Amino acid sequence: MKFEGKLIGPWVAECRQAWLDLSPSLMTKKLALDLCGMTFADDSGIALLRDIHRATGAEMLTGSPLTRHFADQATASITD
C-alpha cells in the first residue's frame, strides 16, 4: 500500500476501508507499506499503520527521517 500526503481525518477512514478490502486477498503474500510520500500523520493515522503492521507484519518503506519517524511510531509498543 502506498501512502502519500497527509494521513488524517477522513483520509484515515478511506485508507482503513482500502485495507479492509485488500486484506482478504493477501493470503500468504507479504504486504509493504510505502510511507515515502507521507508528509503528516495524526494519531488516528498512526493507529491505522499500527493496526495494519500488527495484523500483517508489513514492512514499512521510508525515505526520510520524517517517514522513518512515522514508521517508528507505528511499530512502537503501546507502553513505549
Backbone torsions as a table, in degrees:
resi	resn	phi	psi	omega
1	MET	NA	137.0	-179.5
2	LYS	-110.3	127.2	179.4
3	PHE	-110.8	134.8	178.6
4	GLU	-137.8	148.2	177.8
5	GLY	75.7	-143.1	-175.7
6	LYS	-97.4	129.4	175.4
7	LEU	-101.1	85.0	-174.4
8	ILE	-141.5	161.4	170.9
9	GLY	41.0	-123.3	-175.0
10	PRO	-64.2	-23.5	179.9
11	TRP	-70.3	-27.6	176.4
12	VAL	-65.5	-44.1	178.6
13	ALA	-62.4	-41.4	177.8
14	GLU	-62.1	-45.1	-179.6
15	CYS	-67.7	-37.9	177.6
16	ARG	-61.7	-42.4	179.1
17	GLN	-64.8	-40.7	176.9
18	ALA	-61.0	-41.6	177.6
19	TRP	-62.1	-45.7	-179.8
20	LEU	-64.1	-34.5	177.0
21	ASP	-70.6	-36.0	-177.0
22	LEU	-79.5	-37.7	-169.4
23	SER	-55.4	-39.7	180.0
24	PRO	-64.4	-24.7	-177.4
25	SER	-85.6	-7.3	-176.9
26	LEU	-69.8	-43.8	-175.4
27	MET	49.0	-111.5	-177.4
28	THR	-97.7	2.5	179.7
29	LYS	-70.3	146.7	178.1
30	LYS	-88.4	132.7	179.9
31	LEU	-98.2	141.0	172.6
32	ALA	-121.5	139.1	175.6
33	LEU	-106.3	111.5	-178.7
34	ASP	-89.3	105.6	-178.5
35	LEU	-99.0	3.4	-172.4
36	CYS	-55.9	-30.6	-178.1
37	GLY	-96.0	3.7	-179.8
38	MET	-76.6	139.9	178.1
39	THR	-114.6	-16.6	179.9
40	PHE	-165.6	148.6	172.7
41	ALA	-143.8	128.1	176.1
42	ASP	-85.3	-177.0	-176.7
43	ASP	-58.5	-38.6	-179.8
44	SER	-70.6	-31.5	176.2
45	GLY	-67.6	-44.0	177.0
46	ILE	-63.5	-39.9	178.5
47	ALA	-61.1	-39.3	177.5
48	LEU	-63.9	-46.8	177.8
49	LEU	-59.2	-41.0	178.9
50	ARG	-62.3	-44.9	179.8
51	ASP	-60.6	-45.2	-179.4
52	ILE	-65.5	-44.1	179.9
53	HIS	-62.2	-44.1	-180.0
54	ARG	-64.3	-37.3	-177.9
55	ALA	-74.4	-28.4	-171.0
56	THR	-125.0	-17.6	-171.9
57	GLY	69.4	25.4	-175.4
58	ALA	-55.4	140.4	172.4
59	GLU	-74.5	140.3	177.5
60	MET	-108.2	120.1	180.0
61	LEU	-92.8	125.6	-178.6
62	THR	-127.5	158.7	-178.6
63	GLY	-136.1	6.6	-178.6
64	SER	-157.9	166.2	175.5
65	PRO	-59.1	-34.4	179.4
66	LEU	-64.4	-49.7	-178.4
67	THR	-70.1	-29.6	173.8
68	ARG	-63.9	-37.4	177.0
69	HIS	-62.1	-45.0	177.4
70	PHE	-58.9	-44.9	179.9
71	ALA	-62.9	-43.0	178.8
72	ASP	-62.4	-40.5	177.8
73	GLN	-63.2	-41.0	-177.2
74	ALA	-72.2	-27.2	-177.1
75	THR	-99.8	-6.0	177.8
76	ALA	-68.3	147.3	176.4
77	SER	-71.3	157.5	-177.7
78	ILE	-58.7	-32.7	-176.3
79	THR	-80.0	-10.2	-179.7
80	ASP	-69.7	NA	NA
